[in-house]
Amino acid sequence: MSYQPAFAGPLMILAFLSDFGLKDPYVGIVKAVMLGINPALHIVDISHQVTSQDIMGGAFMLGSAFREFPPGTCFLAIVDPGVGSPRAGLLAVTKRYIFLAPDNGLLTMVFRYSEQVTCFSIKNSRYFRHPVSNTFHGRDIFAPVAAHLSLGAEPHSFGPLCPDPVRLPWPEPVIREQYIGGEVIYMDGFGSLILNIPADLIQQRGPVGKMFEVNIKGMELPLLSTYSDVAKGKPLALIGSSGFLEVAVNQGSAAEVLDAGVGEKVVVISKKITPQKQDG
């Protein structure tokens, strides 16, 4: 095959992301199926609190987390409003990792930040749990496939190449000399608003601080280094740990204070700083 991942043999770490929540038994059931096939598998939970059926939100969470894991990790991501439909299951191999997900755009950020991605459609039913439910492919298809992968099964054994996996439309920032236009693409559990403006677009224009202001919903916010640079309850903009610009409130929720959410437009303005005249 044409893919050449930077690892071979059994995989011992599986990272699991879903919108299943923690109230129902679905997360535990998926883990039980995997451990029934490979009891030595180490399962790490990324999150199971993706907003129900929010593919873009799940794509962002996975894209923010996957590069922190050691090479050879297998990722199982399930946000699947099309479960039971003709949508395919997807197995993606990169230089460092393997990903399993429905082919619905959930791997969009993985594709943006990975090299040499080779994708396969999951078709080989001999690896499935039978009978296959039309409403729980996480248990009956993805879980056993992930477990068999962890035991060393070759990716191509699960199905044919998939040359054109689904990618979500990605809102690119608008870049101009004096400003960058963006929008909110994700709201985290603290109510902070994550923008589609990566840190490097800001940093290449200068250090954070007085050089920038961030406009959202008619408010002008300072671009600072950390939350405590403003008083409690006050909003600000900063570069977050995900590597994107975010709007936050110190010890509060920007989503509530600004009444803003995903899709809200934001403008970052580069201000001209007038040098102070020297005496003498």
N, C-alpha and C positions, 0 to 999 in steps of 0.2 A: 504494500500500500504506500501512498505518497506521504502520509503523515509520519513525523518522527518526533514524538514527545520526548522530553528530557527525563524520562523515567521508564521503568519497565518492571513487570512482575506485579505481585499483589499490592493493593493500596490499603493502608490501615486507617486513614483518617477520612471520614465522610462528613461534610458540612451540609446542614439541612436548613432550608428556608421555605416557608410556606405562609399561606393566609388562613391556616386551619384554626388559629387561636388556641387557647389553652382550656376552654370550658369543656369541649367535646373530646372523645378518645382518639381522634384521628391521628394526631402526632404519635401517640404511644403505639397505635396499631401499625403504622408504617415502620417505626423502629423495631417492633417485635418481628415483623416479617424479615427485615434485613438481618437482625441478630439470629433468627432461626436458621438462616443460610450461612452466615459467618459470625459466630459468637465472639470472635476476636476483634471485630470492627469497632473503632473508636468514633462515636458520633458526636459532633459538635453542633449545637443549635446556634444558627445565626440569628434568626427571629422567626416566630410564628404569628406575629402581630401585623403582618402586611394587611392593609385595608382590604376587605373582602373583594376579590376579583379585580384588584387594582394592579394591572400588569406593569404599567409605568412605574408605580411605586415599588413593586417588587424588583424590577429591573435596576432601579436606582440603589436599593438596599444591597442587592447582590453585587452590583458594580462597585459600591463603596467598600465592600468587605473582602472580596475574593483575593486581592493581591496581598493581604496580610497573612495568608496561609502558606505553609511550607509546600515546596514542589511535590507533586504526586497526590495532592488532595483531590478527592472526587466531590463534586458539589451536586446535591439534589435540590432542585428548586421547583416548587409546585404552587403556581397561582394559575388556575386553569378553569376559567369560565366556560370554555368550550369542551369540557370533558364529555366523552361519549360521542362527539361529533367527528367528522372525517379528519380533523386536525391531527397531524402526526406527532409522535414522540420524537425528541431530538437528543442525540448524543454528540457532543462537541469536544474535540480534542485540541488542546493548544500545546505550546512548548512546555508548559509547566503543570497544566491541570486537565481534568476531565469534568464535563458538565452534563447533567441530565435535566431536561425540562420539556414541557410541552412546546411545540413549535408555534409560538404565538407572539414572539417578540420579547419574551422574558430574558433572553440572553443579549439584548441589544447593547448594553454597556459592556458586557464581556467582549463582544465582537469589537467594540471601539477601542478597547485597551489591551487587546491580545494580538500576538503574532502567530502566523502560520496556523490558522484555525481550519480544521477539517471536520465536517459534520456528516453524521449518518442518521438515517431514519430508523427508528426502533420498530422492526417488523417481525423479528424471529420469535414466534410465540412459544417456542420450547423453553424460553427463559421466563415466561409469564407464570403467574399464579392463576390456576383455573378453578372454577369458571371466572372469567373476567367480568367484573361489574361495569356497567355503563356509567356509573357515577363515582367510582373510586379507583381511578387508574393509578393514583399514588400508591395504593396498597398492592394492586394486582399486576401492574406493569413496571412502574418506576422503581419501587422498592426491591423486587427480586432482580431486576437488571442491575441496579446499583450494587447489590450484594455479590452477584456473580462477577461484576467488574472488579470488585475489591479482592476477589479470589484469583484474579489474573486472566479472566476471559478477555480476548482481544476485542477492541471496539468494533472492528469490521464484522465480527461474528453476529452482531445484533441486527444488521440490516444494511441496505445499500447506501451509497453516498447520497448526501443531500446537498446539492450544489448551491441552492438559493434559499437558505433559512429565512424566516420572517424577521424583519427588523422594524421596530416602531419608528414612526416619524420623529426625528429628534429636533427640538427647537434650538436652532443655532443662534448664538448672540449676534447682534448687529454691531459691527465695529466701525467706528468713525474716529477722526482725529481727536475730537474733543469729548467724545462720550462713547459708552458701550451700552447698548440696549439689551435687556434680558427679560427673563420671566421666572416666576417661581415654578420649580418642577417637583418639589417634594416638601412635605411638612413633617418634621420629626416629632417624637413623643413629648418634647418640651415646648412645642409650638413654634420652634424656630423655622424660618422659611428659607429653604435651600434654593439657590438660583442656578441657572444654566451657564453661569460665568465662571470658568475655571480660574484658579489663583494666578496662573502665569499671565493671563491677560491683564491683570491688575499690576502684578509685580514688575512686568517689563516696562510699565509707564512710570514707576517710581515707588517709594516706600509708602505704606499706609500712613494715614494721618491727615494733615492739613491739605494735601494735594487733591483729595477726593471728597465728593459728597454723593450720597446715594438717595435718589428720589423714588418714593413709593407712596402712592395714594395722596399725592400733594404734600407729603412731608419730606423735609430734607434731613437726612441722617448722616452723622459722621462715620467715616470708615476708620475703625480703630483696631487695636490688637487683641483685646479680650473683653469679656462681659463686664468685668469690674471697672473698666475705664469710664463707665457712666454710673450714675446713681441707681439704686434699686428702683425697678419699675420703669426705667427709661429705655427707649429703643436705640439701637445702633446697628451698624453693619460691620462685619468682620469676615476674615477668611477662616472657615471652619475646618475641622479635622478631616472632613471628606475631601478637601482640596478644592472646594467651591466657595464662592461668596455666599454669605447667608445674612439674613436680617433677623435679629434676635432682640429680646428684652432681658435685661439683667434681672434674674430671679423672677421671670414672668414669661408670658406667652405672647410672641409677636403676632401670631395668628389671631388671638383674641383682642389684643390692644389695638392692632391696625385693622381688624376685621378683614383680613386678607387670606388667600389660600392659593392653591395650585392654579397657575395661569395668570396670576397678577403680574402686570408689567412693571419693570423696574429700570431706571436709568442711572448709570454711574457716570458722573461728570468729572473730568479732569480739570482742576482749577489751576489758573496761572498764579503762581506765588510771586509777589513783587518783593525783590530784595530790599531789606531795610537799609537806609542810608547810614553810612558811618560818619560819626562826628570827626571834625578836624580836617 
